[in-house]
């Protein structure tokens, strides 16, 4: 097992850990430690590349949200313009209807005066 330090030492050395280590034992141990660090570095490199890919995906999603925000801004501008046009149209129609009512009321009063008086 890789997580058992005593077993790893026993595997790395030609002798048991309680005997003095030789230069060859130290070279083997250094090589094994270097390989483990290389494995760890490669794992971190893989993780970094995965994070880079995820960041790139988030950048694409952010760009899509920016496009959607721009579309909403355009729609909002259209609604604002249409609201202004509708308000103006309603005012014109109200003034026209008020003028018609004044004219019709004046005409009815004039007709009543003519026939009654």
SULGI-V356875 format. One record per backbone hydrogen bond with DSSP energy under -0.5 kcal/mol. NH is the residue of the N-H (numbers start at 1). CO is the residue of the C=O. Records with the same first field share a line. If there is no record, write none. Layout:
NH: CO ; CO
This chain:
4: 1
5: 3
8: 4
9: 5
10: 6
11: 7
12: 8
13: 9
19: 16
26: 22
27: 23
28: 24
29: 25
30: 26
31: 27
32: 28
33: 29
34: 30
35: 31
36: 32
37: 33
38: 34
39: 35
40: 36
41: 37
42: 38
43: 39
44: 40
45: 41
46: 42
47: 43
48: 44
49: 45
50: 46
51: 47
52: 48
53: 49
54: 50
55: 51
56: 52
57: 53
58: 54
59: 55
60: 56
61: 57
62: 58
63: 59
64: 60
65: 61
66: 62
67: 63
68: 64
69: 65
70: 66
71: 67
72: 68
73: 69
74: 70
75: 71
76: 72
77: 73
78: 74
79: 75
80: 76
81: 77
82: 78
83: 79
84: 80
85: 81
86: 82
87: 83
88: 84
89: 85
90: 86
91: 87
92: 88
93: 89
94: 90
95: 91
96: 92
97: 93
98: 94
99: 95
100: 96
101: 97
102: 98
103: 99
104: 100
105: 101
106: 102
107: 103
108: 104
109: 105
110: 106
111: 107
112: 108
113: 109
114: 110
115: 111
116: 112
117: 112 ; 113
